[in-house]
Amino acid sequence: MAINRRQFIRSLGLGAACTAIPGTSLWASDKSLNTKDERLFKLPTLKCDVIVVGAGPAGIPAAIAAAREGAKVILLEEDMLPGGAPVDMYVTYMCGAPRIGVFLDMIKELNRKHSLSITPSSTIKDWAWDGKQHWWLPSAFVQVLDGFIESEKNITLMCASPVVDTLVAAKGNRNQVYGVCVMRQGMLQKIEAPVTIDATGTGLVAAKAGCEYFYGSDARKDFNESIGLEKSDGRVQPCTMMYISQRTRSDAEFPLEAFKTGVLDHDNVKWASQQTPQEFAEIDSGIYLHWGATVECKDTTDSVLVAEAHRQAIKKLEPQFEILRSAGYVTHVAPKLGIRECRRIKGEYVITVDDVLKGVMHDDKVADAWYSLDPWGMKVDAKIKNSVGPYGIPYRSLIPAQTEGLLTAGRIISGTRLAMSSYRVQPICSTIGEAAGTAAAMASLQKTGVRNLDVRQLQERLDQKGLFDWYRHVNMNVNNKPWKNK
Ligand SMILES: Cc1cc2nc3c(=O)[nH]c(=O)nc-3n(C[C@H](O)[C@H](O)[C@H](O)COP(=O)(O)OP(=O)(O)OC[C@H]3O[C@@H](n4cnc5c(N)ncnc54)[C@H](O)[C@@H]3O)c2cc1C
């Protein structure tokens, strides 16, 4: 069900909890800034063609695509570094397809310079899917992605620059977004552009613009879905604290028996936990990616509750760390708790699980997608989950309802929670990002609204860049389900 912020708080019963949980009073004061009060803005207003908020798997490709269309882009990131989930949550393993455009370039560069096997894998080729479990160090993503951003002269990257509000003017019955307010060096600054892309993973920019959003599970009937919960439990997918373990003693033996699932060797066909002790002994790479502890967070938009969940996850992990330590392995824990789900911004179209299962290719498709349903914390029949083939992401799901001047990209686009559990993976977020960036630049440079953009023209442009019907561009017969035999 679509909700606004006040209803959301009430639905969680947290109104009453405000006095009990220190810091939740922050919510009470969560009003938009008075952006007319010029005394608040100590830094000069900046202007550009396209603003991208969030330098993660969706935002970086969005910024690059817009820049390559000739738009002047400001890319804003609240962290000190670009990268998003692979860098700050250690989600350094990629699932799903398509693997094209900026994403493919990134994988090739990671393989070339940062392979954990030292020798690059010769099997990573045209569509970067060779059936092996590759992952890379978080710092490798920073180097590669920052290099990509630096080589685009039209992009100005501003790190340590959280967006704290959205600039909005009423236009008829719509909200016209004309930029954002950012906090830099402890001072507020306005940045204005005809088009802003919200690639925050949290949907904060859209929420601040007053856009409606969905939070937590949906009931089947909410969107007429053929599978799902009878009744919404209001929960988002649980969070996972990722970490990397690494051998430090040459005689150390990895305590495989202590880890039944969620441990990834690198550049191998099987997950560590799927290997027999003999297979494991032959490969034993010495460095492992762990899907560590999984915890619930009641409200992933609230920093106090996220901090609490983070602490809980670390406590849960202590026994694992102890086992690894005594076996001779150190652990590198991700700086941030891995949050799978936050707001989903209601758009002009809501992608449903049936769109995903039926492989619907909408007339206004701007990105391709292909990954199983992966709703953590919710049981779905394995046969149904894995029956997903290629499907399309419609442009309408990137356009927040009743809003102009704003596009969404990445996991926050408009879809039900079950549909999102498929398209939230990084190759798909990246493809959506490139489509959003291309659309934003076209609209901005043509001086038209994102809603008035000629979708056929956008599709043609994406096709020229090899980003449309990707299977055609990589000569793949999707009906053969090639991911099964690569
Ligand atoms: C535990 C876990 C495991 C996962 N496993 C996999 C997997 O195995 N394979 C896979 O492909 N995907 C996986 N995913 C999913 C995937 O990582 C995410 O869905 C994906 O990263 C979403 O990309 P995004 O760009 O939309 O958001 P994000 O990666 O969250 O990037 C958003 C960026 O915006 C920045 N930002 C946020 N707010 C602001 C603000 N106000 N101002 C400025 N900047 C801001 C953030 O710092 C961040 O850099 C996993 C996710 C999690 C959490």
The ligand as an SDF file (V2000), in Angstrom:
LIG
                    3D

 53 58  0  0  0  0  0  0  0  0999 V2000
   23.5660   -7.7450    2.1760 C   0  0  0  0  0  0  0  0  0  0  0  0
   23.3120   -7.5590    0.7120 C   0  0  0  0  0  0  0  0  0  0  0  0
   23.6700   -8.5500   -0.1720 C   0  0  0  0  0  0  0  0  0  0  0  0
   23.4480   -8.3680   -1.5430 C   0  0  0  0  0  0  0  0  0  0  0  0
   23.8870   -9.3240   -2.4050 N   0  0  0  0  0  0  0  0  0  0  0  0
   23.9330   -9.0380   -3.7290 C   0  0  0  0  0  0  0  0  0  0  0  0
   24.6160   -9.9010   -4.6310 C   0  0  0  0  0  0  0  0  0  0  0  0
   25.1480  -10.9420   -4.2300 O   0  0  0  0  0  0  0  0  0  0  0  0
   24.6790   -9.5440   -5.9400 N   0  0  0  0  0  0  0  0  0  0  0  0
   24.1020   -8.3790   -6.4070 C   0  0  0  0  0  0  0  0  0  0  0  0
   24.2220   -8.0950   -7.5990 O   0  0  0  0  0  0  0  0  0  0  0  0
   23.4170   -7.5670   -5.5700 N   0  0  0  0  0  0  0  0  0  0  0  0
   23.3380   -7.8530   -4.2540 C   0  0  0  0  0  0  0  0  0  0  0  0
   22.6980   -7.0010   -3.3860 N   0  0  0  0  0  0  0  0  0  0  0  0
   21.8680   -5.8860   -3.9140 C   0  0  0  0  0  0  0  0  0  0  0  0
   22.6280   -4.6670   -4.3380 C   0  0  0  0  0  0  0  0  0  0  0  0
   23.8630   -4.5260   -3.6890 O   0  0  0  0  0  0  0  0  0  0  0  0
   21.8230   -3.3740   -4.1310 C   0  0  0  0  0  0  0  0  0  0  0  0
   20.4660   -3.5660   -4.3590 O   0  0  0  0  0  0  0  0  0  0  0  0
   22.3880   -2.3120   -5.0600 C   0  0  0  0  0  0  0  0  0  0  0  0
   23.6680   -1.9450   -4.5770 O   0  0  0  0  0  0  0  0  0  0  0  0
   21.4900   -1.1040   -5.1620 C   0  0  0  0  0  0  0  0  0  0  0  0
   22.1610   -0.1000   -5.8930 O   0  0  0  0  0  0  0  0  0  0  0  0
   21.7290    1.4270   -5.7490 P   0  0  0  0  0  0  0  0  0  0  0  0
   22.6820    2.2120   -6.5720 O   0  0  0  0  0  0  0  0  0  0  0  0
   20.2850    1.5320   -6.0120 O   0  0  0  0  0  0  0  0  0  0  0  0
   21.9360    1.7510   -4.1830 O   0  0  0  0  0  0  0  0  0  0  0  0
   23.2490    1.7440   -3.2720 P   0  0  0  0  0  0  0  0  0  0  0  0
   24.1920    0.6660   -3.6200 O   0  0  0  0  0  0  0  0  0  0  0  0
   22.7370    1.7630   -1.8700 O   0  0  0  0  0  0  0  0  0  0  0  0
   23.9340    3.1470   -3.5970 O   0  0  0  0  0  0  0  0  0  0  0  0
   23.3530    4.3590   -3.1820 C   0  0  0  0  0  0  0  0  0  0  0  0
   24.4260    5.4140   -2.9650 C   0  0  0  0  0  0  0  0  0  0  0  0
   23.7830    6.6390   -2.6020 O   0  0  0  0  0  0  0  0  0  0  0  0
   24.4690    7.2370   -1.5100 C   0  0  0  0  0  0  0  0  0  0  0  0
   23.5140    8.0900   -0.7800 N   0  0  0  0  0  0  0  0  0  0  0  0
   22.4440    7.6890   -0.0590 C   0  0  0  0  0  0  0  0  0  0  0  0
   21.7950    8.7500    0.4490 N   0  0  0  0  0  0  0  0  0  0  0  0
   22.4540    9.8460    0.0180 C   0  0  0  0  0  0  0  0  0  0  0  0
   22.2590   11.2440    0.2200 C   0  0  0  0  0  0  0  0  0  0  0  0
   21.2550   11.7110    0.9610 N   0  0  0  0  0  0  0  0  0  0  0  0
   23.1200   12.1070   -0.3500 N   0  0  0  0  0  0  0  0  0  0  0  0
   24.1570   11.6490   -1.1140 C   0  0  0  0  0  0  0  0  0  0  0  0
   24.3940   10.3300   -1.3200 N   0  0  0  0  0  0  0  0  0  0  0  0
   23.5430    9.4440   -0.7680 C   0  0  0  0  0  0  0  0  0  0  0  0
   24.9590    6.0380   -0.7110 C   0  0  0  0  0  0  0  0  0  0  0  0
   26.0250    6.3930    0.1490 O   0  0  0  0  0  0  0  0  0  0  0  0
   25.3840    5.0750   -1.8240 C   0  0  0  0  0  0  0  0  0  0  0  0
   26.7040    5.3040   -2.2320 O   0  0  0  0  0  0  0  0  0  0  0  0
   22.8600   -7.1740   -2.0120 C   0  0  0  0  0  0  0  0  0  0  0  0
   22.5060   -6.1620   -1.1060 C   0  0  0  0  0  0  0  0  0  0  0  0
   22.7360   -6.3470    0.2340 C   0  0  0  0  0  0  0  0  0  0  0  0
   22.3970   -5.2280    1.1750 C   0  0  0  0  0  0  0  0  0  0  0  0
  1  2  1  0
  2  3  1  0
  2 52  2  0
  3  4  2  0
  4  5  1  0
  4 50  1  0
  5  6  2  0
  6  7  1  0
  6 13  1  0
  7  8  2  0
  7  9  1  0
  9 10  1  0
 10 11  2  0
 10 12  1  0
 12 13  2  0
 13 14  1  0
 14 15  1  0
 14 50  1  0
 15 16  1  0
 16 17  1  0
 16 18  1  0
 18 19  1  0
 18 20  1  0
 20 21  1  0
 20 22  1  0
 22 23  1  0
 23 24  1  0
 24 25  2  0
 24 26  1  0
 24 27  1  0
 27 28  1  0
 28 29  2  0
 28 30  1  0
 28 31  1  0
 31 32  1  0
 32 33  1  0
 33 34  1  0
 33 48  1  0
 34 35  1  0
 35 36  1  0
 35 46  1  0
 36 37  1  0
 36 45  1  0
 37 38  2  0
 38 39  1  0
 39 40  1  0
 39 45  2  0
 40 41  1  0
 40 42  2  0
 42 43  1  0
 43 44  2  0
 44 45  1  0
 46 47  1  0
 46 48  1  0
 48 49  1  0
 50 51  2  0
 51 52  1  0
 52 53  1  0
M  END
$$$$
